[in-house]
Amino acid sequence: MFLRAKERFKDGKWHRYWSIVENRRVQGNRIVQRQVLYLGEINDSQKASWCKSIEVFSNGQPLPTQMAIFPSDRDVPVLDCDVVQVKISELQLRHPSQWGACWLACSLWGQLKLDEFWKQWLPVSRKGTRWLNVLKTLVCYRLIDPGSEWRLHRHWYDQSAMADLLGEDFGLAQKDKLYRCLDKLLEHKKEMFSFLRSRWQTMFNLQIEVLLYDLTSTYFECVPPSEGKRKFGYSRDKRPDCVQVVIALIVTPEGFPLAYEVMPGNTSDKTTLMDFLKKIEDQYGKYDRIWVMDRGIPTEEVLSQMRSSEVPVYYLVGTPRGRLSKLEKDFMGLPWEKVRESVEVKLFDQSDELYMLARSADRVNKERSMRRRKLKRLLKRLHELKRQRLTRDQLLIKLGAAKKEIKYLEKLHLTACMISARIKAG
């Protein structure tokens, strides 16, 4: 190990940042450097101290030293090397490599026959990089212990058995290779989903008659870029101060993904449905399908197009609150019909749509239990405030915080257990 410095021009002057780095021998008798510890800016005395620590840690010798280990309760013979006695009873297993999960993930990879698909798209590079093994490592990492590529490079790969299972060394987990491998995958996204769908259909008799469609977003704490998909938009994470991207996903009821798309952060949910309808039809063909989505995704115009299409496109979507209030009188005169234990529904047929109102006893009990727990916490908080010696202003501030939570409870009305939906009549 040794100290390595990197210079950076910042705030009108040059800064020098130090790290502890070690050399690792990889395939092809090459040497790569791995950062062990980031130190930041240090002065000369700190640098000298770290150099001394490194010398102590490595014992000041570039070559390994042979040593003999014997139990502490036995006599040590005379040997030409150093001898270390250990207490067998106090030995502990620490930081073992994860083997079983890695083996299982590789077995699942094999059952999906992903090697057959990716071999044509990820050949071995001229420098000998096996991109297929890099991808397999990334997939196993996401399945077992998901995190960033930097974490895979710094920690996870060394603590797993992927190197032994794939016959690779540390060079496989270089961070630049991990990022470059992800770039290579993007252009084959459509072919990959088609291949996976055929495998799932063979293995699990997968049907795509019902599709679940939803959108989410993820934000970035960074300076807003002038180009790209990172834009300001409606933040589901309550972070309107950060740029974000919108992610749309289509899955089956069993959880198998069929398509996804990363869109600019200012994309409106209502503008995405028609593109995905066309994308699914082009990739998987035109069939009678039922789309399930939130009420904020489709517009009335899009629903009208779905009803009037040549191939029937059915949907199950939440009813807008304004329309639900207009249908209140129609629902009041209808009887409840029991469809399963503790679940009742009312059905109202209007032209080519069927409106459904559902009531769940289990949902009612859950909402009441949540309400009781919150009320108990509020009462406990009020008793705590009663015992505290607070000034008038301090008390008003704390009561305002408690009042804000009470308002939230008032909005949590029991009608939340009644779910409304509109269905395209078949």
ZIFENFEN-V785848 format. One record per pair of residues at least 6 apart in sequence whose C-alpha atoms are under 7 Angstrom apart, sorted by the first residue. I is the first residue (numbers start at 1). GAP is how many residues later the second one is. If there is no record, write none. Layout:
i=I gap=GAP
i=I gap=GAP
This chain:
i=1 gap=19
i=1 gap=20
i=1 gap=21
i=1 gap=22
i=1 gap=53
i=2 gap=18
i=2 gap=19
i=2 gap=20
i=3 gap=15
i=3 gap=16
i=3 gap=17
i=3 gap=18
i=4 gap=14
i=4 gap=15
i=4 gap=16
i=4 gap=17
i=5 gap=11
i=5 gap=12
i=5 gap=13
i=5 gap=14
i=6 gap=10
i=6 gap=11
i=6 gap=12
i=7 gap=7
i=7 gap=8
i=7 gap=9
i=7 gap=10
i=8 gap=6
i=8 gap=7
i=8 gap=8
i=9 gap=6
i=16 gap=25
i=17 gap=23
i=17 gap=24
i=18 gap=20
i=18 gap=21
i=18 gap=22
i=18 gap=23
i=19 gap=16
i=19 gap=18
i=19 gap=19
i=19 gap=20
i=19 gap=21
i=20 gap=15
i=20 gap=16
i=20 gap=17
i=20 gap=18
i=21 gap=12
i=21 gap=13
i=21 gap=14
i=21 gap=15
i=22 gap=11
i=22 gap=12
i=22 gap=13
i=22 gap=14
i=23 gap=8
i=23 gap=9
i=23 gap=10
i=23 gap=11
i=24 gap=7
i=24 gap=8
i=24 gap=9
i=24 gap=10
i=25 gap=6
i=25 gap=7
i=26 gap=143
i=26 gap=144
i=26 gap=145
i=27 gap=142
i=66 gap=15
i=67 gap=14
i=67 gap=15
i=67 gap=16
i=68 gap=13
i=68 gap=14
i=68 gap=15
i=68 gap=16
i=69 gap=14
i=69 gap=15
i=69 gap=16
i=70 gap=6
i=70 gap=14
i=70 gap=15
i=70 gap=16
i=71 gap=14
i=71 gap=15
i=71 gap=16
i=71 gap=17
i=72 gap=13
i=72 gap=14
i=72 gap=15
i=96 gap=63
i=97 gap=62
i=97 gap=63
i=97 gap=64
i=98 gap=61
i=98 gap=62
i=98 gap=63
i=99 gap=61
i=99 gap=62
i=101 gap=43
i=102 gap=38
i=102 gap=59
i=102 gap=60
i=105 gap=35
i=112 gap=87
i=118 gap=14
i=119 gap=13
i=122 gap=9
i=122 gap=10
i=123 gap=8
i=124 gap=6
i=124 gap=7
i=131 gap=50
i=133 gap=33
i=134 gap=38
i=134 gap=44
i=135 gap=46
i=137 gap=25
i=149 gap=26
i=149 gap=29
i=150 gap=25
i=153 gap=20
i=153 gap=21
i=153 gap=22
i=157 gap=16
i=163 gap=6
i=193 gap=65
i=193 gap=66
i=200 gap=6
i=208 gap=44
i=209 gap=79
i=209 gap=80
i=209 gap=81
i=210 gap=42
i=210 gap=43
i=210 gap=79
i=210 gap=80
i=210 gap=81
i=211 gap=39
i=211 gap=40
i=211 gap=41
i=211 gap=42
i=211 gap=79
i=211 gap=80
i=211 gap=81
i=212 gap=38
i=212 gap=39
i=212 gap=40
i=212 gap=41
i=212 gap=79
i=212 gap=80
i=212 gap=81
i=213 gap=36
i=213 gap=37
i=213 gap=38
i=213 gap=78
i=213 gap=79
i=213 gap=80
i=214 gap=34
i=214 gap=35
i=214 gap=36
i=214 gap=79
i=215 gap=31
i=215 gap=32
i=215 gap=33
i=215 gap=34
i=216 gap=30
i=216 gap=31
i=216 gap=32
i=217 gap=19
i=217 gap=27
i=217 gap=28
i=217 gap=29
i=217 gap=30
i=218 gap=26
i=218 gap=27
i=218 gap=28
i=219 gap=23
i=219 gap=24
i=219 gap=25
i=219 gap=26
i=220 gap=22
i=220 gap=23
i=220 gap=24
i=221 gap=21
i=224 gap=19
i=229 gap=16
i=229 gap=34
i=229 gap=35
i=229 gap=36
i=230 gap=13
i=230 gap=14
i=230 gap=15
i=230 gap=34
i=230 gap=35
i=231 gap=12
i=231 gap=13
i=231 gap=14
i=231 gap=33
i=231 gap=34
i=231 gap=35
i=232 gap=8
i=232 gap=10
i=232 gap=11
i=232 gap=12
i=232 gap=33
i=232 gap=34
i=233 gap=7
i=233 gap=32
i=233 gap=33
i=234 gap=6
i=234 gap=32
i=243 gap=22
i=244 gap=21
i=245 gap=17
i=245 gap=18
i=245 gap=19
i=245 gap=20
i=246 gap=16
i=246 gap=17
i=246 gap=18
i=246 gap=19
i=246 gap=21
i=247 gap=14
i=247 gap=15
i=247 gap=16
i=248 gap=12
i=248 gap=13
i=248 gap=14
i=249 gap=10
i=249 gap=11
i=249 gap=12
i=250 gap=7
i=250 gap=8
i=250 gap=9
i=250 gap=10
i=251 gap=6
i=251 gap=7
i=269 gap=28
i=270 gap=26
i=270 gap=27
i=270 gap=28
i=270 gap=29
i=273 gap=25
i=286 gap=25
i=287 gap=24
i=288 gap=23
i=288 gap=24
i=288 gap=25
i=289 gap=24
i=289 gap=25
i=290 gap=23
i=290 gap=24
i=290 gap=25
i=291 gap=23
i=291 gap=24
i=291 gap=25
i=292 gap=23
i=292 gap=24
i=292 gap=25
i=293 gap=23
i=293 gap=24
i=294 gap=23
i=294 gap=24
i=295 gap=22
i=295 gap=23
i=295 gap=24
i=295 gap=25
i=306 gap=7
i=307 gap=6
i=314 gap=110
i=315 gap=108
i=315 gap=109
i=316 gap=105
i=316 gap=106
i=316 gap=107
i=317 gap=104
i=317 gap=105
i=317 gap=106
i=318 gap=102
i=318 gap=103
i=318 gap=104
i=319 gap=101
i=319 gap=102
i=319 gap=103
i=331 gap=17
i=334 gap=12
i=335 gap=11
i=336 gap=8
i=336 gap=9
i=336 gap=10
i=337 gap=7
i=337 gap=8
i=337 gap=9
i=338 gap=6
i=338 gap=7
i=342 gap=18
i=342 gap=19
i=342 gap=20
i=343 gap=16
i=343 gap=17
i=343 gap=18
i=344 gap=14
i=344 gap=15
i=344 gap=16
i=345 gap=11
i=345 gap=12
i=345 gap=13
i=345 gap=14
i=346 gap=10
i=346 gap=11
i=346 gap=12
i=347 gap=7
i=347 gap=8
i=347 gap=9
i=347 gap=10
i=348 gap=6
i=348 gap=7
i=348 gap=8
i=349 gap=6
i=352 gap=72
i=352 gap=73
i=353 gap=69
i=353 gap=70
i=353 gap=71
i=353 gap=72
i=354 gap=68
i=354 gap=69
i=354 gap=70
i=354 gap=71
i=355 gap=66
i=355 gap=67
i=355 gap=68
i=356 gap=64
i=356 gap=65
i=356 gap=66
i=357 gap=61
i=357 gap=62
i=357 gap=63
i=357 gap=64
i=358 gap=60
i=358 gap=61
i=358 gap=62
i=359 gap=58
i=359 gap=59
i=359 gap=60
i=360 gap=57
i=360 gap=58
i=363 gap=54
i=364 gap=50
i=364 gap=53
i=367 gap=47
i=378 gap=24
